[in-house]
Amino acid sequence: MDYSDRLSIRPGEVSDVNSQLTELADRVRRVLDAEALNLTVDPSARDEVSQRVASTLNDVHTSFTKASDRGQAQIREVATTLRTHNDKVIAADEGSAV
């Protein structure tokens, strides 16, 4: 069965999506950078509970930041893959594919 008539790629739309993914990753980075001071907790007192609560919240912030960094890297990887394949589709359409 021939499926070639079912594949429809619009390079311009793929480029738009690629730009949106890159902007999303950039926006997440900017927000986390801008809010880093607000997300860092100083203990409200010297007692053990205050110290432990601040430490736990800072550990959560650190963990979230690492997870966010991995997520941003994955978004950028998807954007790079889309861009690469989109460029190959454009080259194929123009008859210059290798």
N, CA, C and O atoms as a printed pandas DataFrame, in Angstrom:
     atom_number atom_name residue_name chain_id  residue_number  x_coord  y_coord  z_coord
0              1         N          MET        A               1    0.845   -1.180    0.000
1              2        CA          MET        A               1    0.000    0.000    0.000
2              3         C          MET        A               1    0.886    1.238    0.000
3              4         O          MET        A               1    1.850    1.322    0.762
4              5         N          ASP        A               2    0.564    2.170   -0.835
5              6        CA          ASP        A               2    1.347    3.392   -0.990
6              7         C          ASP        A               2    0.835    4.465   -0.025
7              8         O          ASP        A               2   -0.310    4.905   -0.127
8              9         N          TYR        A               3    1.685    4.877    0.902
9             10        CA          TYR        A               3    1.316    5.903    1.883
10            11         C          TYR        A               3    1.888    7.265    1.547
11            12         O          TYR        A               3    1.684    8.219    2.298
12            13         N          SER        A               4    2.596    7.376    0.445
13            14        CA          SER        A               4    3.277    8.627    0.134
14            15         C          SER        A               4    2.317    9.793   -0.042
15            16         O          SER        A               4    2.697   10.942    0.184
16            17         N          ASP        A               5    1.067    9.517   -0.445
17            18        CA          ASP        A               5    0.125   10.614   -0.620
18            19         C          ASP        A               5   -0.458   11.086    0.708
19            20         O          ASP        A               5   -1.229   12.045    0.728
20            21         N          ARG        A               6   -0.108   10.437    1.815
21            22        CA          ARG        A               6   -0.641   10.806    3.122
22            23         C          ARG        A               6    0.325   11.671    3.930
23            24         O          ARG        A               6   -0.071   12.272    4.929
24            25         N          LEU        A               7    1.548   11.735    3.518
25            26        CA          LEU        A               7    2.530   12.530    4.241
26            27         C          LEU        A               7    2.472   13.960    3.730
27            28         O          LEU        A               7    2.668   14.230    2.545
28            29         N          SER        A               8    2.200   14.857    4.649
29            30        CA          SER        A               8    2.113   16.260    4.272
30            31         C          SER        A               8    2.888   17.086    5.297
31            32         O          SER        A               8    2.488   17.203    6.456
32            33         N          ILE        A               9    3.983   17.645    4.853
33            34        CA          ILE        A               9    4.799   18.465    5.739
34            35         C          ILE        A               9    4.856   19.862    5.143
35            36         O          ILE        A               9    5.188   20.050    3.973
36            37         N          ARG        A              10    4.530   20.813    5.963
37            38        CA          ARG        A              10    4.609   22.210    5.544
38            39         C          ARG        A              10    5.821   22.819    6.238
39            40         O          ARG        A              10    5.749   23.170    7.416
40            41         N          PRO        A              11    6.926   22.947    5.522
41            42        CA          PRO        A              11    8.165   23.420    6.139
42            43         C          PRO        A              11    8.016   24.724    6.919
43            44         O          PRO        A              11    8.638   24.890    7.968
44            45         N          GLY        A              12    7.209   25.638    6.425
45            46        CA          GLY        A              12    7.018   26.905    7.141
46            47         C          GLY        A              12    6.397   26.704    8.505
47            48         O          GLY        A              12    6.797   27.349    9.475
48            49         N          GLU        A              13    5.414   25.807    8.587
49            50        CA          GLU        A              13    4.770   25.528    9.873
50            51         C          GLU        A              13    5.717   24.799   10.813
51            52         O          GLU        A              13    5.721   25.049   12.018
52            53         N          VAL        A              14    6.522   23.893   10.256
53            54        CA          VAL        A              14    7.506   23.194   11.082
54            55         C          VAL        A              14    8.514   24.187   11.643
55            56         O          VAL        A              14    8.924   24.074   12.799
56            57         N          SER        A              15    8.914   25.157   10.833
57            58        CA          SER        A              15    9.843   26.191   11.309
58            59         C          SER        A              15    9.211   27.024   12.422
59            60         O          SER        A              15    9.876   27.384   13.394
60            61         N          ASP        A              16    7.915   27.327   12.270
61            62        CA          ASP        A              16    7.207   28.077   13.314
62            63         C          ASP        A              16    7.171   27.290   14.621
63            64         O          ASP        A              16    7.422   27.841   15.692
64            65         N          VAL        A              17    6.858   26.004   14.526
65            66        CA          VAL        A              17    6.814   25.155   15.722
66            67         C          VAL        A              17    8.194   25.079   16.352
67            68         O          VAL        A              17    8.332   25.138   17.574
68            69         N          ASN        A              18    9.207   24.948   15.518
69            70        CA          ASN        A              18   10.579   24.900   16.014
70            71         C          ASN        A              18   10.923   26.170   16.786
71            72         O          ASN        A              18   11.526   26.105   17.857
72            73         N          SER        A              19   10.543   27.313   16.248
73            74        CA          SER        A              19   10.790   28.590   16.924
74            75         C          SER        A              19   10.028   28.665   18.244
75            76         O          SER        A              19   10.555   29.158   19.242
76            77         N          GLN        A              20    8.801   28.181   18.250
77            78        CA          GLN        A              20    7.993   28.197   19.475
78            79         C          GLN        A              20    8.597   27.294   20.546
79            80         O          GLN        A              20    8.597   27.651   21.724
80            81         N          LEU        A              21    9.110   26.135   20.153
81            82        CA          LEU        A              21    9.748   25.245   21.130
82            83         C          LEU        A              21   10.999   25.885   21.724
83            84         O          LEU        A              21   11.224   25.826   22.933
84            85         N          THR        A              22   11.799   26.491   20.872
85            86        CA          THR        A              22   13.009   27.158   21.352
86            87         C          THR        A              22   12.653   28.301   22.290
87            88         O          THR        A              22   13.294   28.479   23.326
88            89         N          GLU        A              23   11.637   29.074   21.935
89            90        CA          GLU        A              23   11.198   30.189   22.788
90            91         C          GLU        A              23   10.658   29.673   24.115
91            92         O          GLU        A              23   10.883   30.294   25.154
92            93         N          LEU        A              24    9.951   28.551   24.096
93            94        CA          LEU        A              24    9.441   27.961   25.340
94            95         C          LEU        A              24   10.594   27.603   26.276
95            96         O          LEU        A              24   10.556   27.927   27.462
96            97         N          ALA        A              25   11.607   26.940   25.748
97            98        CA          ALA        A              25   12.771   26.577   26.565
98            99         C          ALA        A              25   13.468   27.826   27.098
99           100         O          ALA        A              25   13.889   27.860   28.254
100          101         N          ASP        A              26   13.589   28.844   26.259
101          102        CA          ASP        A              26   14.215   30.099   26.695
102          103         C          ASP        A              26   13.392   30.776   27.791
103          104         O          ASP        A              26   13.946   31.292   28.762
104          105         N          ARG        A              27   12.073   30.770   27.631
105          106        CA          ARG        A              27   11.194   31.401   28.619
106          107         C          ARG        A              27   11.270   30.702   29.970
107          108         O          ARG        A              27   11.318   31.356   31.013
108          109         N          VAL        A              28   11.281   29.374   29.948
109          110        CA          VAL        A              28   11.402   28.621   31.200
110          111         C          VAL        A              28   12.712   28.990   31.894
111          112         O          VAL        A              28   12.737   29.208   33.105
112          113         N          ARG        A              29   13.785   29.057   31.135
113          114        CA          ARG        A              29   15.089   29.409   31.711
114          115         C          ARG        A              29   15.057   30.808   32.314
115          116         O          ARG        A              29   15.546   31.022   33.423
116          117         N          ARG        A              30   14.477   31.765   31.577
117          118        CA          ARG        A              30   14.421   33.148   32.070
118          119         C          ARG        A              30   13.602   33.245   33.358
119          120         O          ARG        A              30   14.001   33.937   34.295
120          121         N          VAL        A              31   12.474   32.563   33.409
121          122        CA          VAL        A              31   11.626   32.615   34.606
122          123         C          VAL        A              31   12.352   32.012   35.793
123          124         O          VAL        A              31   12.355   32.595   36.877
124          125         N          LEU        A              32   12.963   30.861   35.607
125          126        CA          LEU        A              32   13.677   30.233   36.726
126          127         C          LEU        A              32   14.859   31.086   37.185
127          128         O          LEU        A              32   15.122   31.193   38.383
128          129         N          ASP        A              33   15.560   31.682   36.246
129          130        CA          ASP        A              33   16.670   32.561   36.623
130          131         C          ASP        A              33   16.165   33.791   37.378
131          132         O          ASP        A              33   16.749   34.203   38.380
132          133         N          ALA        A              34   15.071   34.370   36.880
133          134        CA          ALA        A              34   14.524   35.577   37.506
134          135         C          ALA        A              34   13.963   35.298   38.898
135          136         O          ALA        A              34   14.028   36.156   39.778
136          137         N          GLU        A              35   13.421   34.120   39.096
137          138        CA          GLU        A              35   12.776   33.782   40.372
138          139         C          GLU        A              35   13.683   33.015   41.333
139          140         O          GLU        A              35   13.245   32.630   42.417
140          141         N          ALA        A              36   14.925   32.791   40.954
141          142        CA          ALA        A              36   15.829   31.997   41.793
142          143         C          ALA        A              36   15.931   32.549   43.215
143          144         O          ALA        A              36   15.897   31.785   44.180
144          145         N          LEU        A              37   16.054   33.849   43.345
145          146        CA          LEU        A              37   16.156   34.436   44.689
146          147         C          LEU        A              37   14.855   34.253   45.479
147          148         O          LEU        A              37   14.887   34.023   46.688
148          149         N          ASN        A              38   13.719   34.356   44.796
149          150        CA          ASN        A              38   12.437   34.170   45.479
150          151         C          ASN        A              38   12.197   32.717   45.873
151          152         O          ASN        A              38   11.434   32.438   46.799
152          153         N          LEU        A              39   12.844   31.799   45.175
153          154        CA          LEU        A              39   12.646   30.378   45.446
154          155         C          LEU        A              39   13.690   29.822   46.410
155          156         O          LEU        A              39   13.637   28.648   46.776
156          157         N          THR        A              40   14.617   30.646   46.813
157          158        CA          THR        A              40   15.620   30.241   47.791
158          159         C          THR        A              40   15.140   30.683   49.169
159          160         O          THR        A              40   14.825   31.852   49.389
160          161         N          VAL        A              41   15.092   29.729   50.085
161          162        CA          VAL        A              41   14.526   29.989   51.413
162          163         C          VAL        A              41   15.637   30.137   52.446
163          164         O          VAL        A              41   16.525   29.291   52.557
164          165         N          ASP        A              42   15.566   31.220   53.189
165          166        CA          ASP        A              42   16.449   31.398   54.340
166          167         C          ASP        A              42   15.669   30.977   55.580
167          168         O          ASP        A              42   14.476   31.260   55.694
168          169         N          PRO        A              43   16.335   30.308   56.496
169          170        CA          PRO        A              43   15.625   29.909   57.721
170          171         C          PRO        A              43   15.100   31.132   58.474
171          172         O          PRO        A              43   15.772   32.160   58.556
172          173         N          SER        A              44   13.908   31.009   59.013
173          174        CA          SER        A              44   13.308   32.144   59.713
174          175         C          SER        A              44   13.868   32.303   61.128
175          176         O          SER        A              44   13.705   33.351   61.753
176          177         N          ALA        A              45   14.518   31.272   61.619
177          178        CA          ALA        A              45   15.125   31.318   62.958
178          179         C          ALA        A              45   16.280   30.327   63.007
179          180         O          ALA        A              45   16.591   29.670   62.014
180          181         N          ARG        A              46   16.912   30.228   64.175
181          182        CA          ARG        A              46   18.053   29.330   64.312
182          183         C          ARG        A              46   17.662   27.960   64.858
183          184         O          ARG        A              46   18.513   27.086   65.025
184          185         N          ASP        A              47   16.379   27.778   65.134
185          186        CA          ASP        A              47   15.964   26.482   65.691
186          187         C          ASP        A              47   16.023   25.389   64.609
187          188         O          ASP        A              47   16.067   25.666   63.410
188          189         N          GLU        A              48   16.020   24.157   65.081
189          190        CA          GLU        A              48   16.189   23.011   64.184
190          191         C          GLU        A              48   15.065   22.901   63.152
191          192         O          GLU        A              48   15.318   22.571   61.993
192          193         N          VAL        A              49   13.848   23.171   63.557
193          194        CA          VAL        A              49   12.714   23.064   62.634
194          195         C          VAL        A              49   12.852   24.080   61.496
195          196         O          VAL        A              49   12.686   23.727   60.328
196          197         N          SER        A              50   13.148   25.312   61.823
197          198        CA          SER        A              50   13.315   26.340   60.798
198          199         C          SER        A              50   14.451   25.986   59.845
199          200         O          SER        A              50   14.347   26.152   58.630
200          201         N          GLN        A              51   15.534   25.494   60.431
201          202        CA          GLN        A              51   16.682   25.102   59.605
202          203         C          GLN        A              51   16.312   23.943   58.670
203          204         O          GLN        A              51   16.665   23.948   57.491
204          205         N          ARG        A              52   15.606   22.964   59.208
205          206        CA          ARG        A              52   15.230   21.786   58.422
206          207         C          ARG        A              52   14.239   22.152   57.321
207          208         O          ARG        A              52   14.364   21.674   56.193
208          209         N          VAL        A              53   13.270   22.983   57.635
209          210        CA          VAL        A              53   12.282   23.404   56.634
210          211         C          VAL        A              53   12.973   24.151   55.497
211          212         O          VAL        A              53   12.716   23.868   54.327
212          213         N          ALA        A              54   13.834   25.088   55.825
213          214        CA          ALA        A              54   14.553   25.841   54.798
214          215         C          ALA        A              54   15.412   24.915   53.948
215          216         O          ALA        A              54   15.452   25.041   52.724
216          217         N          SER        A              55   16.087   23.999   54.592
217          218        CA          SER        A              55   16.932   23.050   53.865
218          219         C          SER        A              55   16.104   22.181   52.921
219          220         O          SER        A              55   16.490   21.960   51.773
220          221         N          THR        A              56   14.976   21.693   53.405
221          222        CA          THR        A              56   14.107   20.853   52.573
222          223         C          THR        A              56   13.575   21.635   51.375
223          224         O          THR        A              56   13.595   21.135   50.250
224          225         N          LEU        A              57   13.103   22.851   51.607
225          226        CA          LEU        A              57   12.588   23.662   50.508
226          227         C          LEU        A              57   13.683   23.993   49.493
227          228         O          LEU        A              57   13.427   24.003   48.289
228          229         N          ASN        A              58   14.875   24.256   49.960
229          230        CA          ASN        A              58   15.990   24.525   49.044
230          231         C          ASN        A              58   16.373   23.266   48.260
231          232         O          ASN        A              58   16.735   23.346   47.086
232          233         N          ASP        A              59   16.293   22.108   48.915
233          234        CA          ASP        A              59   16.547   20.847   48.208
234          235         C          ASP        A              59   15.508   20.616   47.112
235          236         O          ASP        A              59   15.841   20.167   46.015
236          237         N          VAL        A              60   14.254   20.925   47.414
237          238        CA          VAL        A              60   13.191   20.795   46.410
238          239         C          VAL        A              60   13.447   21.750   45.249
239          240         O          VAL        A              60   13.293   21.382   44.085
240          241         N          HIS        A              61   13.837   22.973   45.578
241          242        CA          HIS        A              61   14.148   23.953   44.519
242          243         C          HIS        A              61   15.288   23.458   43.641
243          244         O          HIS        A              61   15.218   23.560   42.416
244          245         N          THR        A              62   16.329   22.926   44.251
245          246        CA          THR        A              62   17.476   22.400   43.504
246          247         C          THR        A              62   17.046   21.240   42.606
247          248         O          THR        A              62   17.428   21.171   41.438
248          249         N          SER        A              63   16.255   20.340   43.160
249          250        CA          SER        A              63   15.771   19.192   42.395
250          251         C          SER        A              63   14.892   19.641   41.223
251          252         O          SER        A              63   15.019   19.126   40.112
252          253         N          PHE        A              64   14.010   20.596   41.478
253          254        CA          PHE        A              64   13.140   21.115   40.422
254          255         C          PHE        A              64   13.957   21.782   39.330
255          256         O          PHE        A              64   13.665   21.618   38.146
256          257         N          THR        A              65   14.972   22.529   39.718
257          258        CA          THR        A              65   15.830   23.207   38.741
258          259         C          THR        A              65   16.544   22.190   37.856
259          260         O          THR        A              65   16.632   22.373   36.642
260          261         N          LYS        A              66   17.054   21.115   38.464
261          262        CA          LYS        A              66   17.722   20.071   37.675
262          263         C          LYS        A              66   16.750   19.409   36.713
263          264         O          LYS        A              66   17.090   19.175   35.553
264          265         N          ALA        A              67   15.534   19.101   37.183
265          266        CA          ALA        A              67   14.518   18.496   36.316
266          267         C          ALA        A              67   14.131   19.453   35.196
267          268         O          ALA        A              67   13.950   19.039   34.051
268          269         N          SER        A              68   14.009   20.720   35.528
269          270        CA          SER        A              68   13.677   21.727   34.526
270          271         C          SER        A              68   14.783   21.838   33.479
271          272         O          SER        A              68   14.502   21.963   32.287
272          273         N          ASP        A              69   16.023   21.792   33.918
273          274        CA          ASP        A              69   17.153   21.849   32.990
274          275         C          ASP        A              69   17.117   20.659   32.025
275          276         O          ASP        A              69   17.361   20.815   30.829
276          277         N          ARG        A              70   16.810   19.470   32.556
277          278        CA          ARG        A              70   16.698   18.290   31.690
278          279         C          ARG        A              70   15.547   18.457   30.703
279          280         O          ARG        A              70   15.674   18.101   29.532
280          281         N          GLY        A              71   14.425   18.997   31.177
281          282        CA          GLY        A              71   13.285   19.233   30.304
282          283         C          GLY        A              71   13.605   20.225   29.202
283          284         O          GLY        A              71   13.229   20.027   28.046
284          285         N          GLN        A              72   14.299   21.288   29.565
285          286        CA          GLN        A              72   14.701   22.285   28.565
286          287         C          GLN        A              72   15.632   21.658   27.524
287          288         O          GLN        A              72   15.513   21.929   26.329
288          289         N          ALA        A              73   16.549   20.826   27.987
289          290        CA          ALA        A              73   17.476   20.157   27.062
290          291         C          ALA        A              73   16.696   19.254   26.107
291          292         O          ALA        A              73   17.016   19.189   24.920
292          293         N          GLN        A              74   15.689   18.567   26.607
293          294        CA          GLN        A              74   14.886   17.708   25.741
294          295         C          GLN        A              74   14.086   18.527   24.732
295          296         O          GLN        A              74   13.975   18.143   23.568
296          297         N          ILE        A              75   13.535   19.643   25.171
297          298        CA          ILE        A              75   12.800   20.517   24.248
298          299         C          ILE        A              75   13.744   21.012   23.151
299          300         O          ILE        A              75   13.381   21.030   21.975
300          301         N          ARG        A              76   14.943   21.407   23.537
301          302        CA          ARG        A              76   15.916   21.888   22.548
302          303         C          ARG        A              76   16.339   20.758   21.601
303          304         O          ARG        A              76   16.568   20.991   20.414
304          305         N          GLU        A              77   16.441   19.542   22.130
305          306        CA          GLU        A              77   16.789   18.396   21.295
306          307         C          GLU        A              77   15.689   18.125   20.263
307          308         O          GLU        A              77   15.978   17.852   19.098
308          309         N          VAL        A              78   14.438   18.200   20.696
309          310        CA          VAL        A              78   13.319   18.027   19.768
310          311         C          VAL        A              78   13.350   19.114   18.703
311          312         O          VAL        A              78   13.148   18.834   17.522
312          313         N          ALA        A              79   13.603   20.351   19.114
313          314        CA          ALA        A              79   13.667   21.460   18.162
314          315         C          ALA        A              79   14.789   21.247   17.154
315          316         O          ALA        A              79   14.612   21.518   15.966
316          317         N          THR        A              80   15.933   20.768   17.610
317          318        CA          THR        A              80   17.061   20.506   16.709
318          319         C          THR        A              80   16.708   19.396   15.726
319          320         O          THR        A              80   17.011   19.496   14.537
320          321         N          THR        A              81   16.074   18.348   16.216
321          322        CA          THR        A              81   15.674   17.238   15.351
322          323         C          THR        A              81   14.665   17.713   14.307
323          324         O          THR        A              81   14.777   17.379   13.128
324          325         N          LEU        A              82   13.684   18.491   14.747
325          326        CA          LEU        A              82   12.703   19.037   13.804
326          327         C          LEU        A              82   13.380   19.887   12.735
327          328         O          LEU        A              82   13.082   19.768   11.547
328          329         N          ARG        A              83   14.288   20.741   13.174
329          330        CA          ARG        A              83   14.981   21.626   12.242
330          331         C          ARG        A              83   15.785   20.807   11.223
331          332         O          ARG        A              83   15.774   21.112   10.030
332          333         N          THR        A              84   16.475   19.776   11.697
333          334        CA          THR        A              84   17.279   18.931   10.810
334          335         C          THR        A              84   16.405   18.236    9.771
335          336         O          THR        A              84   16.709   18.249    8.578
336          337         N          HIS        A              85   15.316   17.630   10.240
337          338        CA          HIS        A              85   14.437   16.924    9.310
338          339         C          HIS        A              85   13.715   17.887    8.382
339          340         O          HIS        A              85   13.492   17.579    7.211
340          341         N          ASN        A              86   13.355   19.034    8.895
341          342        CA          ASN        A              86   12.704   20.037    8.052
342          343         C          ASN        A              86   13.651   20.488    6.938
343          344         O          ASN        A              86   13.240   20.646    5.789
344          345         N          ASP        A              87   14.915   20.693    7.290
345          346        CA          ASP        A              87   15.904   21.087    6.272
346          347         C          ASP        A              87   16.053   20.007    5.218
347          348         O          ASP        A              87   16.232   20.305    4.037
348          349         N          LYS        A              88   15.979   18.737    5.646
349          350        CA          LYS        A              88   16.097   17.619    4.688
350          351         C          LYS        A              88   14.861   17.559    3.786
351          352         O          LYS        A              88   14.978   17.256    2.599
352          353         N          VAL        A              89   13.696   17.841    4.332
353          354        CA          VAL        A              89   12.477   17.858    3.525
354          355         C          VAL        A              89   12.546   18.972    2.491
355          356         O          VAL        A              89   12.195   18.772    1.328
356          357         N          ILE        A              90   12.997   20.140    2.916
357          358        CA          ILE        A              90   13.139   21.264    1.993
358          359         C          ILE        A              90   14.131   20.910    0.882
359          360         O          ILE        A              90   13.880   21.172   -0.294
360          361         N          ALA        A              91   15.261   20.312    1.271
361          362        CA          ALA        A              91   16.267   19.921    0.277
362          363         C          ALA        A              91   15.698   18.887   -0.687
363          364         O          ALA        A              91   15.973   18.955   -1.885
364          365         N          ALA        A              92   14.917   17.938   -0.200
365          366        CA          ALA        A              92   14.308   16.921   -1.054
366          367         C          ALA        A              92   13.320   17.561   -2.015
367          368         O          ALA        A              92   13.272   17.207   -3.193
368          369         N          ASP        A              93   12.530   18.504   -1.510
369          370        CA          ASP        A              93   11.562   19.192   -2.369
370          371         C          ASP        A              93   12.245   20.007   -3.460
371          372         O          ASP        A              93   11.720   20.156   -4.564
372          373         N          GLU        A              94   13.422   20.531   -3.134
373          374        CA          GLU        A              94   14.152   21.339   -4.101
374          375         C          GLU        A              94   15.024   20.481   -5.021
375          376         O          GLU        A              94   15.659   20.986   -5.947
376          377         N          GLY        A              95   15.039   19.186   -4.748
377          378        CA          GLY        A              95   15.809   18.268   -5.595
378          379         C          GLY        A              95   17.284   18.263   -5.303
379          380         O          GLY        A              95   18.077   17.785   -6.115
380          381         N          SER        A              96   17.676   18.794   -4.137
381          382        CA          SER        A              96   19.110   18.837   -3.815
382          383         C          SER        A              96   19.467   17.892   -2.677
383          384         O          SER        A              96   20.528   18.024   -2.068
384          385         N          ALA        A              97   18.580   16.934   -2.384
385          386        CA          ALA        A              97   18.849   15.988   -1.289
386          387         C          ALA        A              97   19.960   15.037   -1.693
387          388         O          ALA        A              97   20.091   14.666   -2.859
388          389         N          VAL        A              98   20.751   14.655   -0.713
389          390        CA          VAL        A              98   21.864   13.745   -0.952
390          391         C          VAL        A              98   21.424   12.348   -0.657
391          392         O          VAL        A              98   22.211   11.411   -0.793
